Amino acid sequence: MQQYLKAKAEHPDCMVLFRMGDFYETFYEDARDAARILDIALTSRNRDAEDPVPMAGVPWHSVSGYIQKLIDAGKKIAICEQMEDPKLAKGIVRRDVVRVITPGVLLDTELTDPSESNHLLCLLRDDRGWAAAALDASTGDFFGTFTTSDNDLRLFLDRLIPREALVYLPDDALLAMLPQSIRLTTSLTPADTDLGRLDADRMALFANFDPSGLLGSAAASILSYVNRTHPALLPTIRPFRDTVASETMSLPNTTVRNLELLSTTSGDRSRGCLFAFLNRTRTGMGARLLRQWMLAPLSDADGIRARQDRIRTLFDAPTERQRIRDALTGIPDIERLLTRLAGGSCSARDLKSLAAGIEGMRKAAWVIRETPLDALVDLADVPPALLDLATTIDRIFVQDAPSTVKDGQMIARGVSDELDRAMDMAENGRRYIAMYEAEERTRSGIPKLRVKYNRVFGYTIEIPTSSASRVPADFVRRQTLANAERFTTARLSELEHQVMTAEETSKELQFQMFEQWRLATLGLRTGLQQLADGIATLDVISTLAEVAHSNGWTRPSIAESRVISIIDGRHPIVEASIPDGTFVPNDFVLDGTTTSMVIITGPNMSGKSTIMRQVAIIVLLAHMGSFVPARQADIGITDAIYTRVGAMDDIAAGRSTFMVEMSEAAEMLSRATERSLLILDEIGRGTSTFDGVAIAWAIAEYIQDRIRCRTMFATHYHELTDLVRSIPAARNQSVAVKEWGNEVLFLRKLIDGPASRSYGIQVARLAGLPDDIIIRSREVLANLENSELDAVGRPMLARSRRRAGPTESTSQLDLFGASCASQPDPLVLELADIDTDRLTPIDALARLATLAQAARERKR
């Protein structure tokens, strides 16, 4: 308990998992928390005492699952291990805290999704701006940014998957910036941000960056924190990268959500989203890089074209592409494997897996050089030192090595003479004892001589008392029994020592050799990290080439202009979810000059949202360097894609649907530039019709007058189609439909011109609304289209052939829902509207002629 209390005092903010034999135990408040979170029994130590100590434990062999639950609950965990073999310990087994597990510092074995990173974030703020540094401890990726813009900071944070945040004197503004994925927030001290406390090896990580500013303090805080929690990981951290937001396209969280890049609107991440569709990668490293490319597309034309050239190379070489992908299959996650090796939670299997990964990349590199595939030749470099490492590991370690390193059985024979002797003795010790027994029986001439084992005396030679006179002189008496004598010899003692210690010697020698090659592998970590980068890049390129080839995609032309020209564009997810050949492709053009805004009208379910999303996805894919789902595409450089799609409220924040809609629109308008692409789907629909139309109209004018960016504007407000009269660069388009009686057929084709109707009632009928509602809806619609009020001031939409008021009869209504008895003559109404005081003689004659013509037509 003194050991436990010492560990707890050194890590007061952690739950201490204290190793005792086959269990990790917790005590006091930790035990109560563990029992509640893990749903395990709460017991007590010295339960008969007046104040028993609460205790709860979990088996050591299944602790990983329990640790994950504690991490998800926002706990820090200090692992206090037994530092010596209890069998060999003198007195109490020595124990020490070997690592601290936090949500932001996790190893590969503690992570569930190989395609996702796990970031430790440090966010600092001063009067100049924001500094954000991030580390994925499972891969060593270390980077950050300094910005004066809240929007740029949000963009940086949107691309992370942070689980833990380090903050210094946080205020409300800083806490409001932290992403919702944060599970734990840790406060820093001034010493944590002090660069002067870093050693030379850590300062070397800033070789390409000046760490003297606020960003350097944020980066130093992360290194200090890792040094406290898991110092063994420090050597695997890569040099710090200062990222620049302007080098990539901006995709805020709303865009990621609305375009369903990482998950569907229902939360499904396994299918139905763009990442799931694209992710045919063969390695965890490739999956993470693909995600990175998708969330941070390039905004540099030369960089995009360089990626396109690589993809084209494998697109045009299907045989070589398949051979490369076959070679990549089975390559382990080298980045995360290195952190396992550094953290000590590894085995000979990991070394064998690493060797297989090096061999897999050697095969892929051979295909590239043999063909040759010139655009990929820089990825075909596997350093000789790594090839030698793989060869040596394969020679030293057995094929099916165990998952632990303490039980031996992992080193092949022929590697070490000393180990071979120990393994031979451990496996054949009994046979050697039997051979020695036969030799001594022959030498002594005593036929009943036996070698036996006793727990007190060990191995002894037992001879019957009747043969005592024939005992050789070199026998040393150990024990006298009633009918026998027990002896030993120098050779038997040596043989006994070899047999009794052979297994432990074998295990120890094998562990030493494992440690030797674990450290040797870590010594080549820089080359292995570079190899991992090459594998990831080749994996993504081959994946995008495979997706493009199997789905009939084409290489887009990348221009410095603002043009978006797409011929036969398709939505990749929708196309994949319906029968082959049934998806209707569409052309789309925004040249950014004569046409920069398209107003799209059409009924619900006609495909407006699909068309807008497919345009945005094609633009995004083009900036990734990927081919796109179209017959031809010319895409101008775009710095951001902003979307305002769908309707949802934010109950937790007390924001209505309309408030969420307006907040997202405001953020979009504040961040967009003339090179941005805006997707606005039914803006203003969350309030009254007149207010919605007014806001949507004003937003459209603001975009064209102030921002002048490319915009797709879908609406059911047909009044907005008149925007083309005031905005020269606006164009009306609609999704074609075909009417057949009361039925409507959606043609899914984008055509020029506005839609004539919304067809809402037909869509409601398709959705299965009762016939009574459909009939009544048509009546109300007819009343609305005729006029707002009838002659007696009653709302026309309230009138019905079937719903009579208390003083009227349904028989008084004509076919169109109007009362024949009470409706005045239209000619009378028109005459009543004439202002004779303002009417000129010529106008009077013209109005009279119009009225006379109307009267003659009614007479006929």
N, C-alpha and C positions, 0 to 999 in steps of 0.2 A: 504494500500500500504506500510505503514511502516512495518507491519508484514511480508509482502512478501519480501521486500528489506532486512530485517534482516535475513530471512531464506536463501535468495540467497547469502548474504554475508558469512553466515556460511557454505554454500555448493556451492562454486563458480564453481566447476567442474561438477555440476549436473544440470539437467533440473528439476526445482521445479514444481510439480503438487500441486496447491494451492486450497484446498477445499473451495468452496463458495456455500453453499446450496446444490443443486443437481448436481453441476458440479465441476470438477477439472479444474482450469484455469491456463494458462501460460501467461507470459507477456514478453515484450521486445524481445530480440533475441531468448529466449526460445519459444516464440509464433511463430516466423517466422520459426524456425526449426520444431516445432510440426506441423504447417500447411503443410509444405512441406513433411515431412515424413509420416504423417497420412492422408494426403489428406483431410484436414478439412478447414473450412472457417477461414480466418484471418480477425478479426474485430479489433475494437479499443475501449479503454476506454476513456471517455471524448473526443469523436471524434470531437467536435466543438472547442476544444482548439487548440492553435497554434501548439503545439507539442503533438498530441494524442499518448497514450500508446498502442502499438500493443497488441492484446489479442486473444487467441484461447483456446477453452475448449472442454472437452468431458464429457459425462454423467458419474456420479459416479458408476452407477450400471453396466456399461459395460466397465469399465476402464481396466480390465485385458487384453482384446484383444489389446487395444492401447498400453499398457505397453510392451507387447510382441514385437510389431512392433518397438518400440523405443529401446528395448534391442537388437533386431536383427540389428538395425542401429548403435550399438556400444555406446549407450547413458547410462549414469548413471542417475537415477531418484530419487529425494528426495520427499517423500510423506509428505506434510504438511497438517495435519488433524485439524478439529475443535475439541477442547478438552472439550467442554461443550455443553449442549443442548441449541440451540439458543433461545428457548422459555423461558429458565430460566436465560439466561445470562443477566448481567447488563452491558449495554454498548456494546462495540465491542466483538464478540465471541473470546475467547482465542484460538490461534492456535500454534502448534509446529510440527516440523519434527519428525515423529514417526519411520521412517526407510528409509534407502537408498537402492534402488534396483539396482543391477549391474548384468552383465552377469554371474558372478561367484558366486553370492549369491542369489539364487532363491529358492522359496518355491514350494511345490508340486503343488499348484494351478497354478503356472506360468510355469510349465513344461508340455510338450505334450506327451512325450514317457516314460511310466513307466519302460521300460526295459533299459533305458539309464541313466547313471549317469551324473552329471553336476559339473565339477570340477573347483575350484579356485586353480590356480597354482602359486607357488612362486619359481622362479629360480634364484639362486645366484651362483657366481663363484669367486674363488680366485686362488692363485698360486698352490694350492694343488689339486683342482678338482672342481666338480660340486655338488651342493646341490639342490635337488628338493623336495618340499613339496606340498601336494595336500589335499584339503578338498572338500567333497561333502556336501555342507551345507544343502541339502534337506534330508540327512540321518545321518549326523554327522560323516561319515567315514573319518578318519584323518590319513595320512600316508606319508612316504617319503623315500628318499634314498640319500646316498652320494656315489659318484663314481669318479674315476679318468679317466674313459673310456668314450669317446664320444659315442661309440657304445652302452654301457650299459645305458647311459642316454637316447639315442634314444629309446631303448627297453622299458624303464620305461614310457617315454612320449607316445609311441605308444599305450599303454594300457589305457590311460586316454581319457576323452572327455573334455578337458579344454576349457572354454569359456572366461576366463579372466586370465591375467598373471600379477603378481607383480614382478617388477624388480628393482634393485638398480644400478645406473650408468651403464646402458646397453651399450655394445659395439656391433660391427657388428657380432662377433662370437656368442654372447649370443642371439641376435635377430634372427640369422639364425637358432638357435635351437628350437625356439618357433613353436609349431604345427600350421598348417593352420587353425584349428578350433577356434583359439583365435580371439575374437571379440573386446577385449579392453585390452590395456596394461596400467598399472598404475605404476607410479614411486614411490619408497619408499624413506623415509628419514632415517637417522641413528637411530632416536628414534624408528622407526617401528621395527627394528631388535633387539632391546635391550630387553633381557630376564628379566632384572631387573625391567622393567615396568609392568610385568605380576603379577596379584594377586595370592594368594595361591591356589585358585580353579583352575586357569589356569595352574599353575606349577604342580598341581597334575596330569595333563594329561600326564606328562613325567615320571610317576612313574617307567616305565619299559624301560626308555631310558635316556641316558646322553645327555642333550641338550646343552652342553657347546661348541660344534663345530659349523661349518657353517650350518649343517642341523638344529640344534636347532634355529639358527637365522632365517632360512627360515620358520620354523614352527611358531616361535614367530611373524613373520611378518603377517602370515595369521590370527592368533588370534587377533592381534592389528587391522587388517583391518575389521574383523567381528565385533569387539567391536565398531568401528566407524560407520559401515553401518547398522548392525542389532544386537545390543547387546543381545536382547532377545534369540537369538539362541545359545549363548555361553554354557548354561547348557546342551544342547543336543549333544555337540561335544564329540566324544568318545576318549579314551586314544590313544595317538600317537603310530603308528606302524612303525618300521624301517624295510622296505622290503629289501630282499636280492635277487638279480637277479638270482643267481646260483640255487635257490630252485625251479625254474620253467623253462619250455622250452621257448626258444627264438623264437618269431614269429614276425619278422619285418613287417612293413606296406606292403611291396611288397608281402609277403606271404599271409597276410590277404586278400589282393586284388586278387592275382592270384588264390588262392584256393576258392575264393568267400565265405568267412566265414561270413561276415556281409551284403554283398550286391552282386548282380550280376555285371558283367562287364558293364551292361547298367545302373546300379544305382538302380535297384529294390531291396528294402529291405523287402518287404512283402512276397516274394516267390522266390524260385530258389537259395537261399543261404543256407549255412549250419545252421546258427542260426535260420532262419525261419522254417527250417525243424525240428530242434530239439525242438523248443520252444513250448511245450505243457504245460508249467507251468500254475498254477492256480492263482498265485499272482505276483504282481510287484516285490516283494523282490526276489522271485524265478527266475524271468526272468533276473534280474540284476546279480544274482549269477551265473546263467547258462552262461551268457555272460563272466563273469569273469573267470569261469573254462575253457571256450573255448579259451580265449585269453591268459591265463596263465596256461597251462597244467602243471601238476606236473612232476618233474624229479627225484622224490624219489620213489623207487620201493615199499617200505612199505606203503607209503601214497597212492599210486595208488591201491594197493591190498586192503587196508582198504575201499576205496570207492567201489571197485568191490564187496566186501563182502556185503555191504549195498544194492547195486543194485541187487545182486543175491537174497537177501532175499525177495525183493518185486517182482522180476522177477518170482520167484517160487511160489508166493502167489497172484495170480491175483484177487481173491475175496477181500482179505484184502487191496490190492493195490487200488482197485476201491473205497473201503469204505474210505480209507485215502484221496484219491483225491477228493472225494465228500465232505469230511469234510473241506478240504482246499479251496474249491470253495467258493468265496464270502468273504474270509478273506481280510481285507483291507491292504493297504501298511502301516504297523505299523511304519516303520522307518520314512517315510515322514509324516505320521499323527502326530507323536510326534513333528516334527518341526513346523507343523501348530499350534498345541496346544501351543508351546512355543512362536511362533510369533504372536499369538492372532488372526490369520485369520481362526477361526474355529467356530464350532457351536455344539449344542447338538447332531446333527446328527453324528458328528465325534466321540463323546463319545459313542453313541449307536453302531456305527460301530466298534469301538475298543472293546467294550464288546462282540459283535458278533464274532470278531476275536479270542478273548481269548476262547470263548465257542467252536469255530471251532477247535482250537488246542487241547482243552480238549477232544473232541470226537476222534480226530486222535490219541492222546496219549492213550486213552482207548483201541483203536483197537490194538495198539502196545503192550500194557501190557497184554491184554486179550489173544492174539494168542498163545504164546508170540513171538515177533520178536526180538530176542536177540541182533542182530547187530544194532538195532535202539533204544534200550531202553534208551540210553542217550539223545535222542531227545524227550522223552515222559514226561519230567519234566515240569509241569506247576505249578509255586509256588502258595501256598494257598492265598497269599496276592493278586495275580492277579485274582484268581477266586472270591475272596471276592469283589474286585473292580468291576468285571463284573456283579456280582449279584446286587450290590448296584446301579450301573448305570442303570441297567434294571428296578430296582424298582423305582428309582427317576424320570427318564425321560420318557416321553410318547413315543410311538412307532413311530409316524410320526411327529417328531419334525420339526419346521420350519428351514430354512437355515440361519436365523439370530438369534442373541441372545438379541436384544433390544426390540423385540415385544412380549415377553412372550410366552405363549401357549406351553411351553416345559417341565414343571414340573407336575408330576402326582399328583392327589389329595391324601390326607392322609399322605403326607410327612411332612408338617408343618401346625400347626393350624393357625398361623398368616396368612400364604399364603392362606390357604383354605378360611378364612374369607374375605380376600381381593379379591380373585377370585370370591367368592360368591357374594360379594357386587358389583363387576364390572359387573357380568352377570345378577344380579337380582335387581339392584338398583332401577329401575323404579317400580318394584313390591313392594319393601319395602316402597317407597314413597306413593304408592297407598294405602297400608295397613295402613300407618300412617294417611293418609287423612281420611280413614273410621273410624279409632279410634277416631280422633278429632271431626268428625262430630257427632258421637254417644255421646261422652263426653259433647260436647257443646250444643247439641240439635239443631244445626243450619243446616238444610238440604241442604242449598246452599253453605256450606263451601267448598272451593277448595284450593288445593296446586298447585301453578303454578311456572314456572321458568322464570326469567327475567335476561337478561345479565348483568344488572347493580346491582340488589339486590340479584340475585341468587334465591333460593327457598323461597317462602313466602306463608303464609296462607291468602287467599283473602276471605273477608266476605262482603256481601251487607250492605250498610249503614243502611238499615231498621232493621238489626239484630245486630247492634253495641252494644245495651244494654245487649246482652246475651254473650258477649265475655268473656271467662275465664280470671281470674286475672293474670295468668302466661303468657298471650300473650303480646308481646312487639310490639308496633306500629312501622312500618317502613316507611309507605307511605300512604297518603290520596289521593284518587281519587274522581272523580265527584260523582260516585254512589257506591263506595266501599272503604274499608279500607284493608290495607295489614299489616300482623303481622308476627312475628317469635316467636319461642320458643327455649329454650336451647336444647331440644331434636331434634328439626328440624335442628338447626345449626350443631349439632353433626352428624346427619344423612346426611345432605348436604355435610359436610366435608368428610365423609366416601365414599359417592357416587362419589363425584367429584375427589377424590384422589385414589379411589380404583384401577383403571386401572393402573395408574402410580405406585402405591404401589406394585401391583401385578407384573408388569414388573421389577421393581427394586429388589424385593425379589427374583424373578426367576433368574435375572442376577447374584445376589450375590451367589445364590446356584450353578449356573453354574461355576462361577469363583472358588468357593470353590472346586468343583470336578475337574475342569481343573488343578488347582494347585496340588491337591491330586494325580491326574494321573501323572503329571510331576514328582512328588516326587518318583514315582515308575519307572522312566524312565530307570534305569539300568536293572531292571528285564524285562521290556518291550523290550528293545533292545536285550537282550539275547534271549527272546522268539522269536523275529523277526528273529534272526539268525537261531534258530532251525526250524522255519517254512520254511525259505528259503532253508535250507539244505534238509529238508524232501520233499519239493516241487521239487527240482532238482533231487533228487534220484528217486522219484516216476516217474518223467517225463522220465528220461533216462531208467528206467525199462520198462515203457510203450512203448517207442519208440523201444527198443530192442525186446520186446515181440511181438509187432504188425508187425515188419519187419523181423523177423527171424534172429536176430543178435546173436552172440555168445561171450562168455567171452574170451578175449585173455590171453595168458600166458605172463607174464612180466618177462624178464630176464635181468641180469646184463651185458650180452654179447651184441654184436652189431648186432645180427641176426635180419633180417626181413624176416619172412616166413609166407606167406599168401596162404591159399587154398580156391579157389572159392571166391575171393574177389570181391566186388561190389561197384560201386559208388552210394551212397544213393540218391543223388539228381537226377541223370540221371535215375536210376531205378524207382524212384517214378513218373517220367514224361512220361514214356512209358507204354504200356499195360503190365499187369502182365505176367510174365514168358518169356518175350522177351529179357530181359537183359542177355548178355553173361558174366558169371563170369570168372575170370582169376586167375591162380596161379602166385605167384611171390616170388622169393627168392634172398636175398642178405645176405650172412652169415657174411660179414664184414672181412673175412680172405681170403679164396680161391677165393671168388667173392665179390668185393666191388663196381664194376661199371658195369652197364648194358647199352649197346648202343642199342637203339631201333630205327629200321627203318621201313618204311612202307609208303604207300600213304597217302595223305591228306584225311581227313574224315574217316580214318580207325579206329581211336580210340586211337592213341598214347597218346594224351594229357589227355584223360579221364582215361586211365590206370595209368598214372603217378600221376594225381591228386587223384585218388582213393587210391593209396598206401599212399600218404601223408596224406590224410584225415583219413585213418585207423590208421596210426601211431599217429596222433593227438588225435583221439578219445580214443585210448588205454591209452594215457598219461593223459587224462581227468579222467580216471577211468571208462569210459563208455564201454559197449559192442560194438562190431564192426560188420560191414556188411561183414561177411565171414563165411565159414563153420568151419575154424580153423585158428588161427593166433598166432604166437610166435613173440613178439615184444621186441627187446632190448632197453634199456634206451637210449633215444635220447635227446640231449641238445638243438637242434635247428632244424628248418626246413627252408631252404632257397630256393627260387624259382626264376627262370628267365624264364618267360613265356610271350608270346605275344609280339606284336610290337606296340609301341605308342611313339609319340614324346612329347616334353614339350615346346610348342611354347612360353609360357610366360617366361621361363628361357632361351630361345634361344638354346635349345638342340634338335638335330635331333634324329630320331628313333634309329640310330646306337649308338649315344652318350649315350642315356638313357640306351640302352642295355649294353654297356660296363661299365657304371657307376654302374649299379646294379650288374653286374658280379664282378666288383672290390670290392664292399662292401661285397658281399657274400664271396669271397675268403679271404678277410682280417679278417672275423669274424668266419668262420667255423672252427670246431675242428674235431678230428677223430670220435667223437660221433654224429656229425651232419648228417642230410640227405639233399642232394642237388638235386634239380629238375631243369634240364637244357633242355629247349625246343627250339630246332633250334637255338642255339647260333651261332652268326656270320652271320646270314642271311641278316643283314641290310647293308652289303657292297658287294664288288665284290666277285665272287665265290672263286677265289684263296685266297684272303685275309681272307674270312670267314672260309674256310677250315683250313688255317694256324692258325688262332686264336683259332678256336675250338679245333684243335689238341693240341696246346700248353696248353690250359686250361685243357684239359683232363689229359695231362701228369703232369701238375703242381698239380692237385688235388691228383693224385695217388702217386706222389713223395714226396710232401710236407705235404699234409693234411691227406691223406689216409682215407677219410671218404666215407660213402655209397653214391653212386651217380647214378641217372637215367639220361641218356643222349639221348634225342630224336633228330634225325637229318634226313635231306634229302640228306646230303653229304655222298654218298656211299663210298667215300674215307676213311671216318672215321671208317668204319667197319674193316679196317686194323689195328686199334689201338690194337686189341687183339694180334697182333704179337709182339708188344713192351710192352704191359701192361699185365702181367700174370693174374692179378686179374680182368681183363675186360672180358665180355661175350657179344656176339651178340645175340639179340633177335629181332623179327619182328612181325608185326600184319598180320595175314594170310589173303590172298585174293584169290578169284577164278575167273579165266578169262573164258568168254564165248563169243567167237568171239571178237567183239570190246567192249563188255560189261565187267564190273568188279563188282564182288560181294564182299562186305566187310564182312568177317566172324567174326571180332572183337575178335579174339582169339590170345593170345600172344604165339608164338612158338619160339623154338631155331633156331638160324641162322639168317643171314641178309636177307633183302628183295632183290629180284632180280631186281625190277624196282620200280619207284616212281608212275607210273600210273597217272601222272599229267594231261595228255591230256584226259584220260577217266573221271577224276574228273571234268575237265573243261566242258566236254560234258554234264555231269550230272547237272552242274550248269546252263546250258542253253546257252552257247556261240554259235554263228552262225556256221552252218556246214562248211562254207568257211574257217573260222578260224581254225576249228578242222582239216580239210583236210590239210591246209597249215602247221599247227603245226606238223603233222605227217611227212610231207616232210622235214621240217627243222630238226626235230629230227633224221630222217634217215641220212641226210647229216652230222649232227654232229657226229653220231655214226660211220660213214665211215671214215671221216678224217676231219681235220680242214681246209685244203687248197686243191684246185684241182691242176692239172698239170701246169696251167698257173698262179698260185699264187692268185686266187680269193677265198674268203671265201666260203667253201662248204655250210654253212648254208644259204647263200644268193641265192643259185641256186634253180630253180623251173621248173617243166614241163610247168607251165602255165604263168610264168613271164620271157619272153625273153628280153635280152639286145638289144640295138639299132642295133647291127650288127649281131645278131644271130637269128635263127628261132627256134620256139619250136619244130619243127619236127626233129631237130638235136639231141634232148635229148632222151635218152633211158628211160626205166621204172624207174630207180633209180635216175634220175635227173642228170646224167653225160653225157657230150657230147661225142658221139662215135668217132667223127672226131678228137677231140683234146686230148683225154685221152691216154697217153702212156701205153705200155704193162707193167704189173707189174713185169714180169721177167727181163725186161730191167732195171727197177728202182732198183730191187734188185741187179743185176750185177753191176750197177753204184755205189752202196753203199759199195762194197767190197774194203777194203784197202789191196792191194796185197803186199805192203811192210811189213805189220805186220802179214801176213797170213803164218802159218806153213804148211808144206806139208800135214800133217795129217788133219789139219783143212780145207785145200783146197779141199782134196778128199771128206770130209764130206759135204762141201757146194755144191760141184759139184753134188754129189749124190742127195741132196735135190732138186736142180734146175732141174736135169734130171727127177726126179719123178714128179715134178710139170708140166713140159712140156708134159710128156706122158699123164697125166690126162687131160690136156687141149686139147690134140690131140684127145682123145676119145670123 
